[in-house]
């Protein structure tokens, strides 16, 4: 099940994001600032995060930095009503996966969520293959030693 944390101080936008994400079949939790978002992130498990930048108490970019210190994989989509090249670059440099401008195009948001879910799926496959590779790397010397021992016994 896909569980999305929505961090947005504007109640209308927060409600809209919640409604469309739930209509698309995802579960959501919402908070109104970065500090609460960080607390929720530490206390729960989420598939991805959608966050505003400008919020009271803690902004979205500060929250993003703290999250990336703990988890470099969770997809984070940044949304803002105050777009600029500087904020887009800063968001992506700090580890955001996508940067969207309000009002958010819902088809674009849905496509970005799907890309994030694809990224998660691919990362899980990579991790699985790395684990298999480590196991095989450990088993090959043991297999060779067993083969040599068997060959020696048969001689």
HUVENWO-V19813 format. One record per pair of residues at least 12 apart in sequence whose ideal C-beta (glycine too) atoms are under 6 Angstrom apart, sorted by the first residue. I is the first residue (numbers start at 1). GAP is how many residues later the second one is. Records with the same first field share a line. If there is no record, write none. Layout:
BEGIN
I = GAP + GAP
END
This chain:
BEGIN
2 = 24 + 45
3 = 24 + 43 + 44
4 = 17 + 22 + 24 + 44
5 = 24 + 35 + 41 + 44
6 = 12 + 22 + 24 + 44
7 = 24 + 30 + 44
8 = 44
9 = 23 + 24 + 46
14 = 16
18 = 12
20 = 86
33 = 22 + 23 + 24 + 25
34 = 21 + 24 + 25 + 26 + 28 + 29
35 = 22 + 23
37 = 26
38 = 25 + 28
41 = 26
48 = 27 + 68
49 = 27
50 = 27
51 = 27
52 = 27
53 = 27
61 = 33
64 = 12 + 30
65 = 29
68 = 27
73 = 50
75 = 22 + 41
76 = 20 + 21
77 = 21 + 35
78 = 13 + 18 + 21
79 = 21 + 23 + 25
81 = 21
83 = 18
97 = 19
98 = 14
END
